């Protein structure tokens, strides 16, 4: 049975870890002391999701002895102390700040990085502001190197406080250019003190409109200049590609960001140095700054060359002052974390200037953090491992709210893709995207509304994808309709509908997405991108009483071959998959409009008197004895994406029913 004290700690961690006003991107830490053992959160695990099983137990006496140890060691002294103090078999690596958790005598310790608090800690007058706002209820510790050095500085500050006042050090500690430590013998004490600190700083900021914007995290918004985003984001994806894999690029063009990036505090943040170590870990020390001019793509390329020469690595955040901020990462979560870490830092800089003067971390200090092994480990764990053939790729599937489209989409997510569920039925697409994100990870799937037969709708949908992920790697043109009927009596309106969706819709989708892919290829000439049409076996052989559908699919093969010849110069492969009948899907089984019902009513199957007769007839046409399934089709799509020497092909996935000549 879990100790009630441990349960209290987990509740405290989950509460404050889930509040972005205290922690972002998995930062922060917490611990509890029980019977001579410190139980502390592991590195790289978020407080919001912390469980008792995650906690790492460490012997307090060993940790406290490490504070005064001077044995030369080759490794980080904190890591060595953790290894020596671990109770039982080593599990996860504990926090990089185990020593100050150990030296503070209170039972519970909560360490966080609230932007409001860091308006004080990242301030030239941090010590004076702490004394003015909190008096003897808090101590201020100037910035020093994390680890043993910081723990010793905290201990010294506590001892100085006791010598000066004759009282034990208080349960509130503000760490210069770092964050907040709150401790207490009960979780209620820790919570009430944490809330009180925030309220005091909020009151100090005042009630003016410019102060109100600093009191809570800014709400991200799309940049008003979507034309610039459509150029810069795909270009950045190409320029920052690693081994042919393009990153996710997200952006924020809110009023707060546009104004903040041209303010004195914002300029200092972009040129002088970062706010706190967490910013360095998740958003990098300094952003790449672009002045777009007449050619934003060229400006981005030139600025990146200079940045790499100055810093020796790629940026994680890119700023177009007065326009937008872009976050870059291998996943949507990592890119969004980088962006929110930077906008938090921007908020800190502006708030610090309102209360005094912003103090960035000096270069010598932030360079240490950049190369500190402990923080490098924390960043790697937070990013998480990827294991899929489509890791990081942005995939758009039209008609993905159900049927083959949904099956393909689910399989591609399982291969590591970021998915856009594009469908005319936006409500159903949103439900499925939410379900898929719950299964595969927050932000991995998103819905957009699209009428594939409408040019502007297709362009708007791709613009939304670029705004969300920065670009597109794979476009699967799957949306389709089928209306069976005889050439003698099928209504012209039905023929036009099938043609508009299946044939015209494919063309309009390619026209909308190809410029984005071409821009990415221009920036990353070795990277290839894919357009895959979900065609049909009816695009390879005619289909009796189904001429409208077969004709649209035959036309789709012609488009595929023609697009392939034209777009290969832009690094775009264009192929088609030609599935057999998905006899279990809604296209066939819908009781009112499904193909079983249509074909029965049209007399397409001689002698059939029931839907079951129609099904049996079609199963009998397949040498492998069954209809095509979404997993069969998804494997074919992944094959075409991975195949680097195929374009303009129409790949049958028919169980042997239809073969290429």
KAGIZI-V135482 format. One record per residue. N is the residue number from 1. SS is DSSP state (hx for helix, st for strand, lp for the rest). D_CENTER is the distance of its C-alpha to the mean C-alpha in Angstrom with 2 decimals. Layout:
BEGIN
n={N & N}
ss={SS & SS}
d_center={D_CENTER & D_CENTER}
END
This chain:
BEGIN
n={1 & 2 & 3 & 4 & 5 & 6 & 7 & 8 & 9 & 10 & 11 & 12 & 13 & 14 & 15 & 16 & 17 & 18 & 19 & 20 & 21 & 22 & 23 & 24 & 25 & 26 & 27 & 28 & 29 & 30 & 31 & 32 & 33 & 34 & 35 & 36 & 37 & 38 & 39 & 40 & 41 & 42 & 43 & 44 & 45 & 46 & 47 & 48 & 49 & 50 & 51 & 52 & 53 & 54 & 55 & 56 & 57 & 58 & 59 & 60 & 61 & 62 & 63 & 64 & 65 & 66 & 67 & 68 & 69 & 70 & 71 & 72 & 73 & 74 & 75 & 76 & 77 & 78 & 79 & 80 & 81 & 82 & 83 & 84 & 85 & 86 & 87 & 88 & 89 & 90 & 91 & 92 & 93 & 94 & 95 & 96 & 97 & 98 & 99 & 100 & 101 & 102 & 103 & 104 & 105 & 106 & 107 & 108 & 109 & 110 & 111 & 112 & 113 & 114 & 115 & 116 & 117 & 118 & 119 & 120 & 121 & 122 & 123 & 124 & 125 & 126 & 127 & 128 & 129 & 130 & 131 & 132 & 133 & 134 & 135 & 136 & 137 & 138 & 139 & 140 & 141 & 142 & 143 & 144 & 145 & 146 & 147 & 148 & 149 & 150 & 151 & 152 & 153 & 154 & 155 & 156 & 157 & 158 & 159 & 160 & 161 & 162 & 163 & 164 & 165 & 166 & 167 & 168 & 169 & 170 & 171 & 172 & 173 & 174 & 175 & 176 & 177 & 178 & 179 & 180 & 181 & 182 & 183 & 184 & 185 & 186 & 187 & 188 & 189 & 190 & 191 & 192 & 193 & 194 & 195 & 196 & 197 & 198 & 199 & 200 & 201 & 202 & 203 & 204 & 205 & 206 & 207 & 208 & 209 & 210 & 211 & 212 & 213 & 214 & 215 & 216 & 217 & 218 & 219 & 220 & 221 & 222 & 223 & 224 & 225 & 226 & 227 & 228 & 229 & 230 & 231 & 232 & 233 & 234 & 235 & 236 & 237 & 238 & 239 & 240 & 241 & 242 & 243 & 244 & 245 & 246 & 247 & 248 & 249 & 250 & 251 & 252 & 253 & 254 & 255 & 256 & 257 & 258 & 259 & 260 & 261 & 262 & 263 & 264 & 265 & 266 & 267 & 268 & 269 & 270 & 271 & 272 & 273 & 274 & 275 & 276 & 277 & 278 & 279 & 280 & 281 & 282 & 283 & 284 & 285 & 286 & 287 & 288 & 289 & 290 & 291 & 292 & 293 & 294 & 295 & 296 & 297 & 298 & 299 & 300 & 301 & 302 & 303 & 304 & 305 & 306 & 307 & 308 & 309 & 310 & 311 & 312 & 313 & 314 & 315 & 316 & 317 & 318 & 319 & 320 & 321 & 322 & 323 & 324 & 325 & 326 & 327 & 328 & 329 & 330 & 331 & 332 & 333 & 334 & 335 & 336 & 337 & 338 & 339 & 340 & 341 & 342 & 343 & 344 & 345 & 346 & 347 & 348 & 349 & 350 & 351 & 352 & 353 & 354 & 355 & 356 & 357 & 358 & 359 & 360 & 361 & 362 & 363 & 364 & 365 & 366 & 367 & 368 & 369 & 370 & 371 & 372 & 373 & 374 & 375 & 376 & 377 & 378 & 379 & 380 & 381 & 382 & 383 & 384 & 385 & 386 & 387 & 388 & 389 & 390 & 391 & 392 & 393 & 394 & 395 & 396 & 397 & 398 & 399 & 400 & 401 & 402 & 403 & 404 & 405 & 406 & 407 & 408 & 409 & 410 & 411 & 412 & 413 & 414 & 415 & 416 & 417 & 418 & 419 & 420 & 421 & 422 & 423 & 424 & 425 & 426 & 427 & 428 & 429 & 430 & 431 & 432 & 433 & 434 & 435 & 436 & 437 & 438 & 439 & 440 & 441 & 442 & 443 & 444 & 445 & 446 & 447 & 448 & 449 & 450 & 451 & 452 & 453 & 454 & 455 & 456 & 457 & 458 & 459 & 460 & 461 & 462 & 463 & 464 & 465 & 466 & 467 & 468 & 469 & 470 & 471 & 472 & 473 & 474 & 475 & 476 & 477 & 478 & 479 & 480 & 481 & 482 & 483 & 484 & 485 & 486 & 487 & 488 & 489 & 490 & 491 & 492 & 493 & 494 & 495 & 496 & 497 & 498 & 499 & 500 & 501 & 502 & 503 & 504 & 505 & 506 & 507 & 508 & 509 & 510 & 511 & 512 & 513 & 514 & 515 & 516 & 517 & 518 & 519 & 520 & 521 & 522 & 523 & 524 & 525 & 526 & 527 & 528 & 529 & 530 & 531 & 532 & 533 & 534 & 535 & 536 & 537 & 538 & 539 & 540 & 541 & 542 & 543 & 544 & 545 & 546 & 547 & 548 & 549 & 550 & 551 & 552 & 553 & 554 & 555 & 556 & 557 & 558 & 559 & 560 & 561 & 562 & 563 & 564 & 565 & 566 & 567 & 568 & 569 & 570 & 571 & 572 & 573 & 574 & 575 & 576 & 577 & 578 & 579 & 580 & 581 & 582 & 583 & 584 & 585 & 586 & 587 & 588 & 589 & 590 & 591 & 592 & 593 & 594 & 595 & 596 & 597 & 598 & 599 & 600 & 601 & 602 & 603 & 604 & 605 & 606 & 607 & 608 & 609 & 610 & 611 & 612 & 613 & 614 & 615 & 616 & 617 & 618 & 619 & 620 & 621 & 622 & 623 & 624 & 625 & 626 & 627 & 628 & 629 & 630 & 631 & 632 & 633 & 634 & 635 & 636 & 637 & 638 & 639 & 640 & 641 & 642 & 643 & 644 & 645 & 646 & 647 & 648 & 649 & 650 & 651 & 652 & 653 & 654 & 655 & 656 & 657 & 658 & 659 & 660 & 661}
ss={lp & lp & lp & hx & hx & hx & hx & hx & hx & hx & hx & hx & hx & hx & hx & hx & hx & lp & lp & lp & lp & lp & lp & lp & lp & lp & lp & lp & st & st & st & st & st & st & lp & lp & st & st & st & st & lp & st & lp & lp & lp & lp & hx & hx & hx & lp & lp & hx & hx & hx & lp & st & st & st & st & hx & hx & hx & hx & hx & hx & hx & lp & lp & lp & lp & lp & lp & lp & lp & lp & lp & hx & hx & hx & hx & hx & hx & hx & hx & hx & st & lp & lp & lp & lp & lp & lp & lp & st & lp & lp & lp & hx & hx & hx & hx & hx & hx & lp & lp & lp & lp & st & st & st & st & st & lp & lp & hx & hx & hx & hx & hx & hx & hx & lp & st & lp & lp & hx & hx & hx & hx & hx & hx & hx & hx & hx & hx & hx & hx & lp & st & st & st & lp & lp & lp & lp & lp & lp & hx & hx & hx & hx & hx & hx & hx & hx & hx & hx & hx & hx & hx & hx & hx & hx & hx & hx & lp & lp & lp & lp & lp & lp & st & st & st & st & lp & lp & lp & st & st & st & st & st & st & lp & lp & hx & hx & hx & hx & hx & hx & hx & hx & hx & hx & hx & hx & hx & hx & hx & hx & hx & hx & hx & lp & lp & lp & hx & hx & hx & hx & lp & lp & lp & lp & lp & lp & lp & lp & lp & lp & lp & lp & lp & hx & hx & hx & hx & hx & hx & hx & hx & hx & hx & hx & hx & hx & hx & lp & lp & st & lp & lp & st & lp & lp & st & st & st & st & st & lp & lp & hx & hx & hx & hx & hx & hx & lp & lp & lp & hx & hx & hx & hx & hx & hx & hx & hx & lp & lp & lp & lp & lp & hx & hx & hx & hx & hx & hx & hx & lp & lp & lp & lp & st & st & lp & lp & lp & lp & lp & lp & hx & hx & hx & hx & hx & hx & hx & hx & hx & hx & hx & hx & hx & hx & hx & hx & lp & lp & lp & lp & lp & st & st & st & st & lp & lp & lp & st & st & st & st & st & st & lp & lp & hx & hx & hx & hx & hx & hx & hx & hx & hx & hx & hx & hx & hx & hx & hx & hx & hx & hx & hx & hx & hx & hx & hx & hx & lp & lp & st & lp & lp & lp & lp & hx & hx & hx & hx & hx & hx & hx & hx & hx & lp & hx & hx & hx & hx & hx & hx & hx & hx & hx & hx & hx & lp & lp & lp & lp & lp & lp & lp & lp & lp & lp & st & st & st & st & st & lp & lp & lp & lp & hx & hx & hx & hx & hx & hx & hx & hx & hx & hx & hx & hx & lp & lp & lp & st & st & st & st & st & st & lp & lp & hx & hx & hx & hx & hx & hx & hx & hx & hx & hx & hx & hx & hx & hx & hx & lp & lp & lp & lp & st & st & st & st & st & lp & lp & lp & lp & lp & hx & hx & hx & hx & hx & hx & hx & hx & hx & hx & hx & hx & hx & hx & hx & lp & lp & lp & lp & st & st & st & st & lp & lp & lp & lp & lp & lp & lp & st & lp & lp & lp & lp & lp & lp & hx & hx & hx & hx & hx & hx & hx & hx & hx & hx & hx & hx & hx & hx & hx & hx & hx & hx & hx & hx & hx & hx & hx & hx & hx & hx & hx & hx & hx & hx & hx & hx & lp & lp & lp & lp & lp & st & st & st & st & st & st & lp & lp & hx & hx & hx & lp & lp & lp & lp & lp & lp & st & hx & hx & hx & hx & hx & hx & hx & hx & hx & hx & hx & hx & hx & hx & hx & hx & hx & hx & hx & hx & hx & hx & hx & hx & lp & st & st & st & st & st & st & st & st & lp & lp & lp & lp & lp & lp & hx & hx & hx & hx & lp & lp & lp & lp & lp & hx & hx & hx & hx & hx & hx & hx & hx & lp & lp & lp & lp & lp & lp & lp & lp & hx & hx & hx & hx & hx & hx & hx & hx & hx & hx & lp & lp & lp & lp & lp & lp & lp & lp & lp & hx & hx & hx & hx & hx & hx & hx & hx & hx & hx & hx & hx & hx & lp & lp & lp & lp & lp & lp & lp & st & st & st & st & lp & lp & lp & lp & lp & lp & lp & lp}
d_center={36.50 & 33.90 & 35.65 & 35.33 & 34.43 & 31.43 & 30.44 & 30.83 & 28.49 & 25.71 & 26.21 & 26.09 & 22.91 & 21.09 & 22.46 & 21.58 & 18.34 & 17.04 & 18.40 & 16.19 & 19.59 & 20.14 & 16.98 & 13.44 & 10.79 & 13.28 & 16.18 & 19.74 & 22.32 & 25.28 & 28.45 & 31.75 & 35.15 & 37.33 & 40.62 & 40.01 & 36.48 & 33.26 & 30.35 & 27.07 & 23.32 & 22.05 & 19.93 & 16.19 & 16.59 & 15.42 & 18.47 & 17.07 & 17.32 & 20.20 & 23.20 & 26.71 & 26.36 & 23.63 & 26.06 & 27.85 & 31.63 & 33.40 & 37.07 & 37.66 & 40.87 & 39.27 & 36.48 & 39.05 & 41.27 & 38.49 & 38.56 & 42.02 & 41.76 & 42.58 & 42.62 & 41.20 & 38.19 & 36.24 & 32.89 & 31.08 & 33.58 & 30.95 & 29.88 & 33.58 & 34.34 & 31.62 & 33.02 & 36.51 & 35.67 & 33.68 & 35.52 & 35.92 & 33.78 & 30.74 & 27.47 & 24.23 & 24.38 & 25.11 & 23.85 & 24.91 & 26.97 & 29.22 & 32.39 & 32.19 & 31.22 & 34.38 & 36.74 & 36.07 & 38.64 & 37.06 & 35.81 & 32.30 & 30.06 & 26.77 & 24.92 & 22.21 & 21.05 & 21.70 & 21.52 & 24.95 & 26.47 & 25.14 & 26.97 & 29.96 & 28.93 & 27.74 & 31.07 & 34.22 & 36.12 & 33.92 & 36.91 & 39.09 & 36.54 & 36.00 & 39.77 & 40.26 & 37.68 & 38.11 & 41.48 & 42.20 & 39.37 & 36.87 & 36.98 & 35.14 & 34.36 & 33.85 & 31.00 & 31.79 & 30.20 & 28.10 & 29.66 & 33.45 & 34.22 & 32.18 & 33.66 & 37.13 & 36.56 & 35.56 & 38.63 & 40.84 & 39.66 & 40.38 & 43.79 & 44.63 & 43.82 & 46.12 & 48.85 & 48.68 & 48.58 & 50.08 & 47.19 & 44.25 & 41.03 & 38.98 & 35.80 & 33.69 & 32.69 & 30.83 & 29.56 & 29.79 & 26.50 & 24.80 & 24.82 & 26.86 & 28.77 & 30.44 & 32.82 & 35.42 & 37.47 & 35.79 & 32.32 & 33.96 & 35.09 & 31.68 & 30.05 & 32.86 & 32.89 & 29.17 & 29.52 & 32.72 & 31.23 & 28.61 & 31.36 & 33.64 & 31.25 & 30.32 & 34.07 & 34.60 & 32.15 & 34.40 & 34.16 & 34.14 & 31.59 & 29.93 & 29.63 & 28.17 & 25.02 & 24.55 & 25.02 & 21.59 & 18.04 & 17.92 & 16.42 & 14.11 & 15.84 & 15.97 & 18.30 & 21.83 & 22.37 & 20.31 & 22.59 & 21.44 & 17.72 & 18.76 & 20.40 & 18.34 & 14.77 & 16.08 & 18.43 & 15.94 & 14.07 & 17.57 & 18.82 & 16.10 & 16.20 & 17.09 & 19.64 & 19.01 & 15.27 & 13.39 & 10.06 & 7.32 & 8.77 & 8.22 & 11.39 & 13.66 & 17.28 & 18.71 & 22.31 & 21.46 & 19.46 & 22.11 & 24.92 & 23.49 & 22.79 & 26.47 & 27.92 & 29.76 & 27.29 & 24.35 & 26.38 & 27.19 & 23.59 & 22.85 & 26.03 & 27.55 & 24.92 & 22.07 & 22.59 & 21.87 & 20.81 & 17.44 & 16.61 & 17.78 & 15.75 & 12.30 & 13.16 & 16.30 & 19.85 & 20.40 & 18.46 & 19.68 & 21.80 & 22.77 & 25.83 & 25.39 & 29.03 & 30.36 & 28.08 & 24.46 & 23.52 & 26.45 & 25.76 & 22.23 & 23.77 & 26.62 & 24.61 & 22.43 & 25.69 & 27.05 & 23.97 & 24.08 & 27.81 & 27.54 & 24.76 & 24.75 & 21.00 & 18.16 & 16.44 & 12.95 & 13.69 & 15.97 & 18.32 & 20.68 & 23.00 & 23.94 & 21.48 & 17.74 & 15.24 & 12.41 & 9.53 & 9.06 & 7.35 & 7.85 & 4.53 & 1.64 & 2.30 & 4.86 & 5.13 & 5.11 & 7.19 & 9.25 & 9.94 & 11.02 & 12.95 & 14.72 & 15.61 & 16.90 & 18.90 & 20.20 & 21.32 & 23.01 & 24.82 & 26.13 & 27.21 & 28.90 & 30.85 & 31.96 & 33.31 & 34.55 & 33.01 & 29.58 & 29.81 & 27.08 & 27.05 & 29.71 & 28.83 & 30.61 & 28.54 & 25.07 & 26.13 & 27.09 & 23.69 & 22.07 & 24.37 & 24.85 & 24.26 & 23.27 & 20.33 & 19.31 & 19.44 & 17.38 & 14.54 & 14.84 & 14.98 & 11.96 & 9.86 & 11.65 & 13.58 & 12.81 & 15.78 & 16.05 & 17.88 & 15.09 & 12.27 & 9.54 & 11.91 & 11.40 & 14.24 & 16.17 & 18.90 & 21.57 & 23.65 & 20.97 & 21.84 & 24.60 & 26.80 & 26.07 & 22.95 & 21.36 & 22.62 & 21.24 & 17.78 & 17.78 & 19.05 & 16.57 & 13.65 & 15.77 & 15.84 & 12.15 & 11.42 & 8.93 & 11.67 & 13.40 & 16.36 & 18.88 & 22.17 & 25.19 & 24.99 & 22.00 & 22.76 & 22.75 & 19.63 & 17.80 & 19.33 & 18.31 & 14.64 & 14.64 & 16.57 & 14.42 & 11.20 & 13.61 & 14.70 & 11.84 & 9.01 & 7.47 & 5.70 & 7.08 & 10.13 & 11.46 & 15.15 & 17.17 & 20.94 & 23.05 & 26.75 & 26.98 & 30.62 & 29.89 & 29.01 & 27.47 & 25.36 & 23.91 & 23.31 & 21.68 & 19.31 & 18.20 & 17.91 & 15.49 & 13.34 & 13.62 & 12.82 & 9.56 & 8.38 & 11.27 & 13.56 & 14.76 & 15.83 & 17.70 & 19.61 & 21.51 & 24.35 & 25.27 & 26.56 & 30.29 & 33.38 & 36.73 & 40.08 & 43.01 & 46.52 & 49.70 & 50.37 & 53.38 & 51.74 & 47.93 & 47.18 & 46.08 & 43.29 & 41.77 & 42.10 & 40.42 & 37.50 & 36.87 & 37.20 & 34.94 & 32.02 & 32.45 & 33.84 & 33.15 & 29.61 & 28.78 & 30.27 & 28.43 & 25.03 & 25.80 & 27.16 & 24.01 & 21.47 & 23.73 & 23.74 & 19.96 & 20.28 & 23.44 & 21.92 & 19.28 & 22.25 & 24.33 & 21.99 & 21.52 & 24.91 & 24.46 & 21.38 & 22.20 & 20.64 & 21.84 & 23.40 & 24.76 & 27.19 & 27.89 & 31.61 & 34.29 & 37.39 & 39.11 & 37.95 & 40.08 & 43.16 & 44.69 & 44.45 & 47.54 & 47.27 & 43.64 & 44.30 & 41.80 & 38.86 & 40.28 & 41.08 & 37.57 & 36.20 & 38.91 & 37.86 & 34.24 & 35.42 & 37.25 & 34.22 & 32.17 & 34.87 & 35.36 & 31.72 & 31.43 & 34.38 & 33.14 & 29.44 & 29.89 & 30.65 & 27.15 & 25.51 & 24.97 & 26.37 & 27.59 & 28.76 & 29.65 & 29.79 & 32.84 & 32.55 & 35.56 & 35.98 & 33.28 & 36.08 & 33.98 & 31.65 & 32.23 & 33.57 & 36.50 & 36.83 & 36.49 & 39.90 & 40.59 & 39.14 & 38.17 & 39.76 & 41.98 & 43.51 & 43.71 & 45.28 & 47.72 & 48.85 & 49.15 & 51.26 & 49.11 & 49.91 & 53.73 & 55.16 & 51.95 & 52.69 & 49.51 & 45.77 & 46.13 & 48.61 & 46.14 & 43.42 & 45.93 & 47.03 & 43.60 & 42.82 & 46.15 & 45.16 & 42.46 & 43.81 & 41.06 & 42.08 & 38.90 & 36.50 & 33.24 & 30.17 & 26.48 & 25.85 & 28.60 & 27.08 & 23.53 & 25.13 & 26.93 & 23.89 & 22.15 & 25.52 & 25.75 & 22.33 & 23.32 & 26.88 & 27.28 & 30.84 & 30.85 & 30.72 & 32.79 & 33.24 & 33.66 & 32.93 & 34.84 & 33.31 & 36.44 & 37.87 & 40.68 & 41.78 & 41.21 & 41.49 & 41.27 & 44.69}
END
